[in-house]
Amino acid sequence: MTPGLWELILQGVWVTIQLLVLSALLATAVSFVAGVARTHRLWIVRFLAGLYTEVFRGTSALVMIFWVFFVLPPAFGWQLVPLWAGTLALGLTYGAYGAEIVRGALGAVDPAQREGGIALSFTPWQRMRLILLPQAVPEMIPPFSNLLIELLKGTALVSVMGMGDLAFSGNLVRLALQESAEIYTYVLLIYFVIAFLLTRVMRGLEQRLKAGVGKAGAGEAPAPKAEKAAEPAGAGGGLR
């Protein structure tokens, strides 16, 4: 490929990374808000959070992008640029999956921890912030890592808006060179490299968070057990 075509590919990589970071931030915020709301003591809060989760999990991310970019602007009289439309559609869609991760991790915390917070007269917010989240967040990292990789692959959907992401740029280069195998091989390898780097970063984050709450991270040896206490001086000391 010529330097100009490589520059087009690199511009697509940069757009993909921007979209990934922005939509991941939105999805993370939505995940925690909706996930915590699904454990709320008020049924109306749980119902609304559950309604959002079911609606966005049950619809196609591609159709959601069409809605945000093509359907909503005429209805409300405004137009989003492709980057923000893609961020909103992907962030809300993948945030619904993340909400279930948060809800499941909070539900997996030992009930005795909640009872201890109640015994200490902690408010619900204090129990959530000081007791539940510090223990639940490390358990969220592996499924969040998988969801982040899925989000990376989902960014290719924004090419339907004409947004110059990696998939769109790769297709332009393919049309220019009339060479599908070579170009799409390069595109696949670039996606793989980004996904691999994300996986390593998330694994390091998981180990660090688990170390912070006294749990062994992935691939670490468990702490050695305490040696058996020595027998008392007279135990078994009779004549044999």
LOTORMAR-812012 format. One record per residue: residue number from 1; y, z, x of N, C-alpha, C in turn. Coordinates in nm, 4 decimals, padded with zeros to 6 digits. Layout:
BEGIN
[NUM,[Y,Z,X],[Y,Z,X],[Y,Z,X]],
...
//
This chain:
BEGIN
[1,[-00.1202,00.0000,00.0837],[00.0000,00.0000,00.0000],[00.1251,00.0000,00.0871]],
[2,[00.2317,-00.0543,00.0335],[00.3594,-00.0566,00.1038],[00.4264,00.0809,00.0965]],
[3,[00.5192,00.1100,00.1881],[00.5894,00.2392,00.1827],[00.6601,00.2633,00.0488]],
[4,[00.7124,00.1562,-00.0112],[00.7798,00.1728,-00.1399],[00.6864,00.2194,-00.2493]],
[5,[00.5622,00.1687,-00.2488],[00.4644,00.2099,-00.3497],[00.4184,00.3532,-00.3243]],
[6,[00.4042,00.3908,-00.1973],[00.3689,00.5292,-00.1661],[00.4805,00.6242,-00.2110]],
[7,[00.6046,00.5809,-00.1945],[00.7167,00.6633,-00.2407],[00.7114,00.6831,-00.3913]],
[8,[00.6708,00.5789,-00.4643],[00.6566,00.5908,-00.6091],[00.5487,00.6918,-00.6454]],
[9,[00.4373,00.6888,-00.5713],[00.3299,00.7858,-00.5950],[00.3784,00.9275,-00.5673]],
[10,[00.4506,00.9460,-00.4563],[00.4982,01.0799,-00.4209],[00.5995,01.1311,-00.5223]],
[11,[00.6810,01.0435,-00.5765],[00.7730,01.0849,-00.6834],[00.6948,01.1317,-00.8058]],
[12,[00.5844,01.0619,-00.8353],[00.4991,01.1036,-00.9463],[00.4362,01.2392,-00.9218]],
[13,[00.3960,01.2660,-00.7972],[00.3399,01.3975,-00.7623],[00.4443,01.5061,-00.7851]],
[14,[00.5683,01.4808,-00.7442],[00.6756,01.5796,-00.7602],[00.7028,01.6082,-00.9073]],
[15,[00.7052,01.5040,-00.9896],[00.7266,01.5234,-01.1331],[00.6112,01.6037,-01.1931]],
[16,[00.4879,01.5748,-01.1525],[00.3719,01.6485,-01.2028],[00.3798,01.7960,-01.1657]],
[17,[00.4212,01.8244,-01.0423],[00.4318,01.9636,-00.9985],[00.5413,02.0361,-01.0771]],
[18,[00.6548,01.9705,-01.0993],[00.7604,02.0323,-01.1796],[00.7107,02.0641,-01.3206]],
[19,[00.6447,01.9668,-01.3814],[00.5936,01.9874,-01.5170],[00.4898,02.0985,-01.5191]],
[20,[00.4032,02.1025,-01.4187],[00.2999,02.2060,-01.4117],[00.3621,02.3449,-01.4014]],
[21,[00.4595,02.3609,-01.3132],[00.5212,02.4924,-01.2926],[00.5943,02.5387,-01.4185]],
[22,[00.6746,02.4502,-01.4779],[00.7526,02.4884,-01.5955],[00.6624,02.5194,-01.7150]],
[23,[00.5641,02.4344,-01.7409],[00.4757,02.4587,-01.8551],[00.3861,02.5794,-01.8311]],
[24,[00.3474,02.6056,-01.7046],[00.2672,02.7244,-01.6749],[00.3479,02.8520,-01.6980]],
[25,[00.4753,02.8505,-01.6604],[00.5601,02.9676,-01.6854],[00.5753,02.9936,-01.8351]],
[26,[00.5992,02.8875,-01.9112],[00.6115,02.9034,-02.0562],[00.4793,02.9501,-02.1166]],
[27,[00.3686,02.8901,-02.0741],[00.2382,02.9287,-02.1278],[00.2047,03.0741,-02.0949]],
[28,[00.2420,03.1199,-01.9743],[00.2157,03.2593,-01.9364],[00.2948,03.3552,-02.0244]],
[29,[00.4232,03.3260,-02.0443],[00.5064,03.4124,-02.1294],[00.4519,03.4163,-02.2717]],
[30,[00.4184,03.2994,-02.3255],[00.3656,03.2924,-02.4617],[00.2307,03.3636,-02.4704]],
[31,[00.1480,03.3494,-02.3675],[00.0158,03.4133,-02.3672],[00.0260,03.5646,-02.3799]],
[32,[00.1159,03.6243,-02.3030],[00.1276,03.7701,-02.3056],[00.1918,03.8187,-02.4353]],
[33,[00.2924,03.7458,-02.4827],[00.3561,03.7878,-02.6078],[00.2570,03.7792,-02.7233]],
[34,[00.1898,03.6645,-02.7376],[00.0959,03.6472,-02.8485],[-00.0295,03.7325,-02.8295]],
[35,[-00.0775,03.7435,-02.7054],[-00.1976,03.8228,-02.6802],[-00.1768,03.9698,-02.7094]],
[36,[-00.0637,04.0253,-02.6654],[-00.0328,04.1658,-02.6948],[-00.0082,04.1839,-02.8441]],
[37,[00.0572,04.0850,-02.9070],[00.0832,04.0949,-03.0512],[-00.0466,04.0983,-03.1314]],
[38,[-00.1507,04.0343,-03.0807],[-00.2784,04.0347,-03.1526],[-00.3471,04.1695,-03.1476]],
[39,[-00.2998,04.2617,-03.0650],[-00.3541,04.3977,-03.0612],[-00.2592,04.4980,-03.1266]],
[40,[-00.1529,04.4479,-03.1908],[-00.0515,04.5362,-03.2496],[-00.1089,04.6122,-03.3687]],
[41,[-00.0519,04.7293,-03.3937],[-00.1023,04.8123,-03.5041],[-00.0604,04.7591,-03.6405]],
[42,[00.0457,04.6770,-03.6474],[00.0910,04.6206,-03.7745],[00.0159,04.4923,-03.8044]],
[43,[-00.0371,04.4802,-03.9242],[-00.1193,04.3645,-03.9572],[-00.0380,04.2357,-03.9613]],
[44,[00.0887,04.2454,-04.0008],[00.1704,04.1241,-04.0111],[00.1945,04.0635,-03.8730]],
[45,[00.2114,04.1491,-03.7726],[00.2296,04.0994,-03.6357],[00.1014,04.0340,-03.5874]],
[46,[-00.0121,04.0983,-03.6146],[-00.1413,04.0391,-03.5748],[-00.1639,03.9070,-03.6471]],
[47,[-00.1252,03.9013,-03.7760],[-00.1462,03.7794,-03.8538],[-00.0635,03.6635,-03.7979]],
[48,[00.0646,03.6885,-03.7689],[00.1502,03.5819,-03.7181],[00.1033,03.5332,-03.5815]],
[49,[00.0639,03.6273,-03.4951],[00.0133,03.5877,-03.3630],[-00.1173,03.5096,-03.3766]],
[50,[-00.2028,03.5522,-03.4678],[-00.3282,03.4813,-03.4905],[-00.3048,03.3432,-03.5499]],
[51,[-00.2053,03.3311,-03.6388],[-00.1738,03.2010,-03.6980],[-00.1274,03.1029,-03.5905]],
[52,[-00.0381,03.1484,-03.5035],[00.0065,03.0614,-03.3937],[-00.1118,03.0187,-03.3071]],
[53,[-00.1973,03.1148,-03.2727],[-00.3105,03.0850,-03.1847],[-00.4029,02.9819,-03.2469]],
[54,[-00.4369,02.9995,-03.3737],[-00.5305,02.9079,-03.4390],[-00.4696,02.7688,-03.4559]],
[55,[-00.3405,02.7625,-03.4888],[-00.2770,02.6319,-03.5102],[-00.2725,02.5522,-03.3805]],
[56,[-00.2273,02.6142,-03.2731],[-00.2106,02.5395,-03.1482],[-00.3433,02.5185,-03.0756]],
[57,[-00.4413,02.6043,-03.0971],[-00.5736,02.5776,-03.0389],[-00.6468,02.4691,-03.1158]],
[58,[-00.6135,02.4538,-03.2425],[-00.6856,02.3590,-03.3262],[-00.6227,02.2213,-03.3344]],
[59,[-00.5145,02.1985,-03.2580],[-00.4497,02.0675,-03.2593],[-00.4566,02.0048,-03.1202]],
[60,[-00.4468,01.8744,-03.1163],[-00.4532,01.8004,-02.9900],[-00.3227,01.8141,-02.9125]],
[61,[-00.3338,01.8360,-02.7813],[-00.2140,01.8431,-02.6973],[-00.1401,01.7097,-02.6970]],
[62,[-00.2155,01.6002,-02.7016],[-00.1520,01.4684,-02.7042],[-00.0708,01.4489,-02.8317]],
[63,[-00.1280,01.4872,-02.9462],[-00.0554,01.4753,-03.0727],[00.0658,01.5682,-03.0732]],
[64,[00.0527,01.6859,-03.0127],[00.1660,01.7782,-03.0053],[00.2802,01.7187,-02.9240]],
[65,[00.2459,01.6467,-02.8162],[00.3494,01.5794,-02.7371],[00.4203,01.4741,-02.8220]],
[66,[00.3417,01.3973,-02.8991],[00.4029,01.2993,-02.9893],[00.4970,01.3671,-03.0881]],
[67,[00.4547,01.4804,-03.1433],[00.5370,01.5509,-03.2410],[00.6687,01.5969,-03.1790]],
[68,[00.6592,01.6596,-03.0624],[00.7793,01.7155,-02.9995],[00.8749,01.6051,-02.9566]],
[69,[00.8213,01.4925,-02.9102],[00.9080,01.3893,-02.8535],[00.9513,01.2838,-02.9552]],
[70,[00.8621,01.2497,-03.0505],[00.8917,01.1397,-03.1409],[00.9216,01.1832,-03.2853]],
[71,[00.8614,01.2929,-03.3302],[00.8736,01.3313,-03.4711],[00.9867,01.4297,-03.4937]],
[72,[00.9961,01.5349,-03.4118],[01.0967,01.6388,-03.4335],[01.2397,01.5911,-03.4127]],
[73,[01.2692,01.5064,-03.3129],[01.4103,01.4654,-03.2939],[01.4757,01.4049,-03.4168]],
[74,[01.4124,01.3089,-03.4868],[01.4789,01.2568,-03.6087],[01.4954,01.3628,-03.7170]],
[75,[01.4004,01.4585,-03.7222],[01.4068,01.5600,-03.8265],[01.5217,01.6584,-03.8042]],
[76,[01.5518,01.6894,-03.6774],[01.6536,01.7910,-03.6475],[01.7791,01.7324,-03.5835]],
[77,[01.7776,01.6043,-03.5563],[01.8973,01.5411,-03.5033],[01.9254,01.5674,-03.3577]],
[78,[01.8229,01.6005,-03.2782],[01.8417,01.6173,-03.1347],[01.7262,01.5507,-03.0610]],
[79,[01.7445,01.5292,-02.9329],[01.6444,01.4604,-02.8531],[01.6206,01.5369,-02.7231]],
[80,[01.4955,01.5671,-02.6936],[01.4596,01.6321,-02.5683],[01.4286,01.5265,-02.4634]],
[81,[01.4674,01.5542,-02.3393],[01.4269,01.4656,-02.2304],[01.2754,01.4824,-02.2121]],
[82,[01.2063,01.3827,-02.1569],[01.0597,01.3907,-02.1465],[01.0081,01.5154,-02.0750]],
[83,[01.0780,01.5594,-01.9687],[01.0298,01.6765,-01.8949],[01.0261,01.7993,-01.9835]],
[84,[01.1322,01.8227,-02.0614],[01.1369,01.9417,-02.1460],[01.0465,01.9275,-02.2679]],
[85,[01.0329,01.8062,-02.3178],[00.9393,01.7848,-02.4288],[00.7965,01.8122,-02.3844]],
[86,[00.7593,01.7624,-02.2665],[00.6252,01.7884,-02.2143],[00.6027,01.9352,-02.1852]],
[87,[00.7059,02.0014,-02.1296],[00.6941,02.1453,-02.1010],[00.6712,02.2246,-02.2288]],
[88,[00.7477,02.1937,-02.3328],[00.7351,02.2665,-02.4589],[00.5992,02.2432,-02.5231]],
[89,[00.5550,02.1182,-02.5297],[00.4274,02.0873,-02.5944],[00.3098,02.1474,-02.5186]],
[90,[00.3065,02.1303,-02.3869],[00.1941,02.1822,-02.3080],[00.1988,02.3347,-02.2987]],
[91,[00.3193,02.3918,-02.2830],[00.3299,02.5373,-02.2725],[00.2829,02.6080,-02.3980]],
[92,[00.3222,02.5566,-02.5150],[00.2802,02.6185,-02.6404],[00.1310,02.5971,-02.6668]],
[93,[00.0801,02.4791,-02.6309],[-00.0615,02.4510,-02.6554],[-00.1517,02.5370,-02.5678]],
[94,[-00.1256,02.5387,-02.4385],[-00.2110,02.6155,-02.3476],[-00.1814,02.7649,-02.3557]],
[95,[-00.0610,02.8000,-02.4029],[-00.0321,02.9413,-02.4247],[-00.1190,03.0019,-02.5326]],
[96,[-00.1606,02.9197,-02.6297],[-00.2497,02.9699,-02.7347],[-00.3858,03.0072,-02.6770]],
[97,[-00.4357,02.9271,-02.5825],[-00.5615,02.9621,-02.5161],[-00.5433,03.0875,-02.4305]],
[98,[-00.4294,03.0953,-02.3614],[-00.4029,03.2125,-02.2791],[-00.3909,03.3397,-02.3600]],
[99,[-00.3419,03.3290,-02.4842],[-00.3284,03.4478,-02.5687],[-00.4643,03.5112,-02.5943]],
[100,[-00.5667,03.4294,-02.6108],[-00.7011,03.4832,-02.6307],[-00.7538,03.5501,-02.5044]],
[101,[-00.7167,03.4981,-02.3885],[-00.7553,03.5624,-02.2623],[-00.6929,03.7007,-02.2525]],
[102,[-00.5639,03.7097,-02.2849],[-00.4942,03.8390,-02.2795],[-00.5551,03.9360,-02.3800]],
[103,[-00.5780,03.8905,-02.5023],[-00.6349,03.9779,-02.6047],[-00.7727,04.0288,-02.5627]],
[104,[-00.8566,03.9405,-02.5091],[-00.9900,03.9815,-02.4675],[-00.9873,04.0800,-02.3528]],
[105,[-00.8973,04.0584,-02.2552],[-00.8901,04.1495,-02.1412],[-00.8388,04.2867,-02.1827]],
[106,[-00.7415,04.2906,-02.2733],[-00.6928,04.4204,-02.3220],[-00.8011,04.4929,-02.4003]],
[107,[-00.8780,04.4183,-02.4789],[-00.9853,04.4808,-02.5555],[-01.0987,04.5321,-02.4696]],
[108,[-01.1112,04.4794,-02.3465],[-01.2202,04.5203,-02.2580],[-01.1890,04.6476,-02.1797]],
[109,[-01.0641,04.6940,-02.1848],[-01.0293,04.8180,-02.1151],[-01.1018,04.9350,-02.1804]],
[110,[-01.1517,05.0256,-02.1003],[-01.2255,05.1422,-02.1495],[-01.1422,05.2169,-02.2551]],
[111,[-01.1974,05.2392,-02.3749],[-01.1215,05.3128,-02.4781],[-01.0747,05.4504,-02.4334]],
[112,[-01.1486,05.5104,-02.3384],[-01.1067,05.6419,-02.2894],[-00.9694,05.6361,-02.2231]],
[113,[-00.9349,05.5195,-02.1666],[-00.8029,05.5055,-02.1050],[-00.6928,05.5125,-02.2114]],
[114,[-00.7175,05.4485,-02.3259],[-00.6206,05.4563,-02.4345],[-00.6072,05.5993,-02.4847]],
[115,[-00.7216,05.6640,-02.5009],[-00.7199,05.8013,-02.5512],[-00.6480,05.8940,-02.4544]],
[116,[-00.6638,05.8665,-02.3237],[-00.5921,05.9478,-02.2252],[-00.4415,05.9315,-02.2384]],
[117,[-00.3966,05.8076,-02.2642],[-00.2543,05.7850,-02.2830],[-00.2022,05.8548,-02.4070]],
[118,[-00.2820,05.8544,-02.5140],[-00.2417,05.9249,-02.6362],[-00.2339,06.0740,-02.6113]],
[119,[-00.3309,06.1269,-02.5345],[-00.3307,06.2702,-02.5035],[-00.2086,06.3103,-02.4216]],
[120,[-00.1582,06.2159,-02.3420],[-00.0396,06.2438,-02.2609],[00.0905,06.2165,-02.3372]],
[121,[00.0771,06.1857,-02.4674],[00.1929,06.1590,-02.5543],[00.2725,06.0364,-02.5109]],
[122,[00.2031,05.9372,-02.4552],[00.2685,05.8122,-02.4196],[00.2954,05.7315,-02.5465]],
[123,[00.4063,05.6618,-02.5470],[00.4336,05.5694,-02.6568],[00.3416,05.4471,-02.6427]],
[124,[00.3249,05.3670,-02.7505],[00.2422,05.2467,-02.7373],[00.2872,05.1555,-02.6238]],
[125,[00.4184,05.1382,-02.6058],[00.4665,05.0536,-02.4978],[00.4333,05.1131,-02.3618]],
[126,[00.4447,05.2465,-02.3472],[00.4092,05.3102,-02.2207],[00.2603,05.2961,-02.1915]],
[127,[00.1764,05.3101,-02.2944],[00.0330,05.2926,-02.2732],[00.0022,05.1500,-02.2291]],
[128,[00.0701,05.0536,-02.2919],[00.0477,04.9142,-02.2562],[00.0930,04.8867,-02.1131]],
[129,[00.2117,04.9349,-02.0778],[00.2716,04.9019,-01.9477],[00.2086,04.9796,-01.8331]],
[130,[00.1750,05.1064,-01.8560],[00.1297,05.1924,-01.7466],[-00.0218,05.2036,-01.7357]],
[131,[-00.0934,05.1787,-01.8449],[-00.2378,05.2015,-01.8433],[-00.3170,05.0727,-01.8663]],
[132,[-00.2862,05.0023,-01.9741],[-00.3714,04.8898,-02.0138],[-00.3485,04.7653,-01.9284]],
[133,[-00.2234,04.7222,-01.9163],[-00.1967,04.5983,-01.8426],[-00.2372,04.6061,-01.6952]],
[134,[-00.2099,04.7162,-01.6232],[-00.2536,04.7196,-01.4828],[-00.4039,04.7031,-01.4658]],
[135,[-00.4824,04.7460,-01.5641],[-00.6268,04.7299,-01.5541],[-00.6748,04.5957,-01.6088]],
[136,[-00.6027,04.5422,-01.7062],[-00.6473,04.4181,-01.7700],[-00.6052,04.2936,-01.6931]],
[137,[-00.4887,04.2967,-01.6289],[-00.4378,04.1762,-01.5636],[-00.5325,04.1226,-01.4563]],
[138,[-00.5908,04.2069,-01.3680],[-00.6842,04.1500,-01.2699],[-00.8032,04.0777,-01.3335]],
[139,[-00.8462,04.1220,-01.4509],[-00.9582,04.0563,-01.5178],[-00.9149,03.9247,-01.5832]],
[140,[-00.7848,03.9064,-01.6025],[-00.7357,03.7816,-01.6623],[-00.7276,03.6678,-01.5614]],
[141,[-00.7214,03.6992,-01.4320],[-00.6925,03.5970,-01.3326],[-00.7976,03.4855,-01.3285]],
[142,[-00.9296,03.5145,-01.3260],[-01.0257,03.4023,-01.3224],[-01.0145,03.3073,-01.4408]],
[143,[-01.0096,03.3561,-01.5661],[-00.9918,03.2599,-01.6754],[-00.8547,03.1933,-01.6743]],
[144,[-00.7508,03.2637,-01.6297],[-00.6194,03.2002,-01.6179],[-00.6214,03.0904,-01.5115]],
[145,[-00.7004,03.1110,-01.4058],[-00.7135,03.0087,-01.3026],[-00.7745,02.8817,-01.3608]],
[146,[-00.8806,02.8980,-01.4401],[-00.9409,02.7810,-01.5057],[-00.8420,02.7132,-01.5998]],
[147,[-00.7656,02.7942,-01.6734],[-00.6691,02.7380,-01.7675],[-00.5583,02.6627,-01.6939]],
[148,[-00.5200,02.7117,-01.5765],[-00.4168,02.6447,-01.4972],[-00.4650,02.5077,-01.4500]],
[149,[-00.5924,02.4995,-01.4122],[-00.6480,02.3708,-01.3709],[-00.6519,02.2754,-01.4899]],
[150,[-00.6899,02.3266,-01.6070],[-00.6888,02.2427,-01.7267],[-00.5469,02.1947,-01.7600]],
[151,[-00.4490,02.2823,-01.7384],[-00.3099,02.2443,-01.7620],[-00.2670,02.1345,-01.6655]],
[152,[-00.3089,02.1458,-01.5399],[-00.2782,02.0411,-01.4422],[-00.3303,01.9063,-01.4895]],
[153,[-00.4537,01.9040,-01.5361],[-00.5105,01.7776,-01.5841],[-00.4420,01.7317,-01.7128]],
[154,[-00.3949,01.8282,-01.7933],[-00.3269,01.7936,-01.9169],[-00.1897,01.7324,-01.8958]],
[155,[-00.1312,01.7538,-01.7757],[00.0002,01.6959,-01.7499],[-00.0037,01.5433,-01.7527]],
[156,[-00.1205,01.4836,-01.7316],[-00.1310,01.3372,-01.7350],[-00.0990,01.2813,-01.8734]],
[157,[-00.1045,01.3665,-01.9767],[-00.0784,01.3188,-02.1123],[00.0675,01.2780,-02.1327]],
[158,[00.1579,01.3319,-02.0501],[00.3001,01.3019,-02.0709],[00.3331,01.1576,-02.0357]],
[159,[00.2403,01.0860,-01.9751],[00.2657,00.9457,-01.9427],[00.2881,00.8624,-02.0690]],
[160,[00.2422,00.9123,-02.1860],[00.2632,00.8374,-02.3109],[00.4113,00.8322,-02.3479]],
[161,[00.4930,00.9247,-02.2914],[00.6368,00.9239,-02.3170],[00.7113,00.8366,-02.2164]],
[162,[00.6373,00.7739,-02.1246],[00.7023,00.6974,-02.0192],[00.7552,00.7845,-01.9078]],
[163,[00.7086,00.9086,-01.9015],[00.7527,01.0003,-01.7970],[00.6822,00.9646,-01.6663]],
[164,[00.7565,00.9617,-01.5559],[00.7015,00.9136,-01.4294],[00.6204,01.0164,-01.3545]],
[165,[00.5174,01.0714,-01.4178],[00.4306,01.1658,-01.3494],[00.3318,01.0898,-01.2616]],
[166,[00.2353,01.1633,-01.2054],[00.1383,01.1016,-01.1148],[00.0562,00.9941,-01.1842]],
[167,[00.0094,01.0219,-01.3056],[-00.0723,00.9236,-01.3775],[00.0080,00.7983,-01.4094]],
[168,[00.1325,00.8165,-01.4526],[00.2167,00.7016,-01.4862],[00.2492,00.6195,-01.3615]],
[169,[00.2836,00.6877,-01.2527],[00.3153,00.6170,-01.1290],[00.1931,00.5428,-01.0754]],
[170,[00.0767,00.6073,-01.0836],[-00.0450,00.5409,-01.0386],[-00.0733,00.4145,-01.1171]],
[171,[-00.0454,00.4179,-01.2468],[-00.0681,00.2985,-01.3285],[00.0295,00.1867,-01.2917]],
[172,[00.1550,00.2225,-01.2598],[00.2512,00.1209,-01.2171],[00.2075,00.0551,-01.0872]],
[173,[00.1583,00.1360,-00.9949],[00.1110,00.0806,-00.8674],[-00.0118,-00.0069,-00.8905]],
[174,[-00.0977,00.0344,-00.9803],[-00.2160,-00.0474,-01.0112],[-00.1760,-00.1837,-01.0668]],
[175,[-00.0783,-00.1850,-01.1552],[-00.0318,-00.3118,-01.2109],[00.0323,-00.4002,-01.1042]],
[176,[00.1006,-00.3360,-01.0079],[00.1668,-00.4133,-00.9029],[00.0669,-00.4746,-00.8063]],
[177,[-00.0401,-00.4015,-00.7757],[-00.1376,-00.4489,-00.6773],[-00.2606,-00.5120,-00.7391]],
[178,[-00.2790,-00.4909,-00.8694],[-00.3994,-00.5400,-00.9369],[-00.5261,-00.4881,-00.8679]],
[179,[-00.5203,-00.3607,-00.8298],[-00.6332,-00.2968,-00.7610],[-00.6561,-00.1602,-00.8242]],
[180,[-00.7577,-00.1516,-00.9110],[-00.7793,-00.0282,-00.9860],[-00.8563,00.0763,-00.9056]],
[181,[-00.9639,00.0351,-00.8400],[-01.0520,00.1316,-00.7732],[-00.9764,00.2103,-00.6668]],
[182,[-00.9031,00.1420,-00.5816],[-00.8335,00.2085,-00.4713],[-00.7266,00.3033,-00.5238]],
[183,[-00.6447,00.2554,-00.6173],[-00.5325,00.3365,-00.6654],[-00.5816,00.4602,-00.7387]],
[184,[-00.6772,00.4422,-00.8298],[-00.7234,00.5575,-00.9066],[-00.8049,00.6536,-00.8217]],
[185,[-00.8638,00.6053,-00.7131],[-00.9293,00.6962,-00.6185],[-00.8257,00.7853,-00.5515]],
[186,[-00.7134,00.7261,-00.5119],[-00.6056,00.8054,-00.4531],[-00.5534,00.9088,-00.5538]],
[187,[-00.5362,00.8662,-00.6775],[-00.4841,00.9569,-00.7805],[-00.5811,01.0726,-00.8035]],
[188,[-00.7114,01.0412,-00.8106],[-00.8111,01.1475,-00.8281],[-00.8076,01.2464,-00.7125]],
[189,[-00.7960,01.1957,-00.5909],[-00.7934,01.2844,-00.4747],[-00.6701,01.3732,-00.4748]],
[190,[-00.5566,01.3186,-00.5179],[-00.4346,01.4002,-00.5227],[-00.4493,01.5123,-00.6257]],
[191,[-00.5014,01.4801,-00.7432],[-00.5256,01.5847,-00.8429],[-00.6207,01.6904,-00.7891]],
[192,[-00.7253,01.6461,-00.7184],[-00.8234,01.7411,-00.6643],[-00.7584,01.8345,-00.5618]],
[193,[-00.6751,01.7797,-00.4738],[-00.6107,01.8618,-00.3713],[-00.5201,01.9666,-00.4361]],
[194,[-00.4413,01.9249,-00.5352],[-00.3537,02.0208,-00.6042],[-00.4367,02.1289,-00.6727]],
[195,[-00.5448,02.0888,-00.7402],[-00.6306,02.1861,-00.8090],[-00.6955,02.2817,-00.7095]],
[196,[-00.7386,02.2314,-00.5952],[-00.8018,02.3167,-00.4946],[-00.7033,02.4199,-00.4413]],
[197,[-00.5803,02.3771,-00.4145],[-00.4793,02.4708,-00.3654],[-00.4473,02.5765,-00.4706]],
[198,[-00.4389,02.5365,-00.5961],[-00.4135,02.6331,-00.7028],[-00.5265,02.7351,-00.7123]],
[199,[-00.6498,02.6878,-00.6982],[-00.7650,02.7780,-00.7054],[-00.7609,02.8814,-00.5946]],
[200,[-00.7265,02.8377,-00.4730],[-00.7203,02.9327,-00.3614],[-00.6090,03.0350,-00.3817]],
[201,[-00.4951,02.9902,-00.4312],[-00.3842,03.0835,-00.4557],[-00.4230,03.1859,-00.5621]],
[202,[-00.4859,03.1406,-00.6702],[-00.5252,03.2320,-00.7770],[-00.6333,03.3289,-00.7305]],
[203,[-00.7232,03.2825,-00.6452],[-00.8270,03.3729,-00.5938],[-00.7666,03.4803,-00.5055]],
[204,[-00.6699,03.4425,-00.4219],[-00.6013,03.5428,-00.3408],[-00.5250,03.6428,-00.4263]],
[205,[-00.4618,03.5947,-00.5328],[-00.3908,03.6841,-00.6243],[-00.4874,03.7796,-00.6922]],
[206,[-00.6040,03.7293,-00.7305],[-00.7040,03.8143,-00.7955],[-00.7480,03.9277,-00.7029]],
[207,[-00.7778,03.8951,-00.5768],[-00.8214,03.9969,-00.4822],[-00.7131,04.1008,-00.4576]],
[208,[-00.5887,04.0547,-00.4516],[-00.4785,04.1482,-00.4271],[-00.4587,04.2424,-00.5439]],
[209,[-00.4661,04.1892,-00.6661],[-00.4482,04.2744,-00.7833],[-00.5633,04.3724,-00.7993]],
[210,[-00.6848,04.3270,-00.7731],[-00.7992,04.4174,-00.7849],[-00.7948,04.5264,-00.6785]],
[211,[-00.7473,04.4921,-00.5600],[-00.7320,04.5947,-00.4568],[-00.6288,04.6982,-00.4992]],
[212,[-00.5279,04.6543,-00.5736],[-00.4235,04.7466,-00.6187],[-00.4721,04.8486,-00.7192]],
[213,[-00.5809,04.8159,-00.7928],[-00.6353,04.9113,-00.8900],[-00.7694,04.9675,-00.8442]],
[214,[-00.8003,04.9472,-00.7147],[-00.9200,05.0084,-00.6585],[-01.0494,04.9380,-00.6897]],
[215,[-01.0434,04.8050,-00.7189],[-01.1643,04.7281,-00.7451],[-01.1856,04.6292,-00.6325]],
[216,[-01.3136,04.6055,-00.5998],[-01.3447,04.5073,-00.4966],[-01.3186,04.3685,-00.5492]],
[217,[-01.2520,04.2858,-00.4706],[-01.2265,04.1485,-00.5103],[-01.3480,04.0617,-00.4939]],
[218,[-01.3347,03.9346,-00.5358],[-01.4460,03.8418,-00.5261],[-01.4828,03.8203,-00.3812]],
[219,[-01.6097,03.8308,-00.3499],[-01.6582,03.8063,-00.2155],[-01.6482,03.9269,-00.1248]],
[220,[-01.5968,04.0399,-00.1719],[-01.5869,04.1593,-00.0896],[-01.7073,04.2471,-00.1119]],
[221,[-01.7470,04.3135,-00.0063],[-01.8606,04.4044,-00.0166],[-01.8166,04.5315,-00.0865]],
[222,[-01.8997,04.5884,-00.1727],[-01.8620,04.7127,-00.2390],[-01.8522,04.8272,-00.1407]],
[223,[-01.7767,04.9262,-00.1777],[-01.7592,05.0409,-00.0900],[-01.8917,05.1128,-00.0716]],
[224,[-01.9226,05.1608,00.0518],[-02.0493,05.2279,00.0754],[-02.0594,05.3572,-00.0032]],
[225,[-02.1789,05.3849,-00.0493],[-02.2000,05.5073,-00.1252],[-02.1961,05.6290,-00.0326]],
[226,[-02.1590,05.7381,-00.0913],[-02.1549,05.8619,-00.0125],[-02.2952,05.9017,00.0312]],
[227,[-02.3052,05.9508,00.1524],[-02.4349,05.9903,00.2031],[-02.4878,06.1091,00.1240]],
[228,[-02.6186,06.1136,00.1209],[-02.6823,06.2227,00.0491],[-02.6517,06.3552,00.1160]],
[229,[-02.6173,06.4499,00.0357],[-02.5814,06.5806,00.0921],[-02.7001,06.6417,00.1641]],
[230,[-02.6715,06.7104,00.2720],[-02.7781,06.7752,00.3497],[-02.8431,06.8843,00.2674]],
[231,[-02.9724,06.9034,00.2896],[-03.0452,07.0047,00.2129],[-03.0042,07.1432,00.2591]],
[232,[-03.0082,07.2397,00.1702],[-02.9752,07.3766,00.2078],[-03.0663,07.4249,00.3201]],
[233,[-03.0175,07.5239,00.3909],[-03.0884,07.5702,00.5100],[-03.2292,07.6190,00.4775]],
[234,[-03.2534,07.6746,00.3664],[-03.3858,07.7301,00.3385],[-03.4782,07.6383,00.2628]],
[235,[-03.4257,07.5197,00.2197],[-03.5042,07.4332,00.1333],[-03.6190,07.3719,00.2086]],
[236,[-03.7370,07.3892,00.1577],[-03.8550,07.3303,00.2210],[-03.8845,07.3859,00.3578]],
[237,[-03.8302,07.5018,00.3903],[-03.8457,07.5539,00.5248],[-03.9701,07.6392,00.5442]],
[238,[-04.0561,07.6534,00.4418],[-04.1742,07.7371,00.4561],[-04.2801,07.6728,00.5438]],
[239,[-04.3847,07.7493,00.5784],[-04.4936,07.6965,00.6599],[-04.5696,07.5934,00.5839]],
[240,[-04.6093,07.4870,00.6524],[-04.6842,07.3788,00.5894],[-04.8296,07.3902,00.6274]],
//
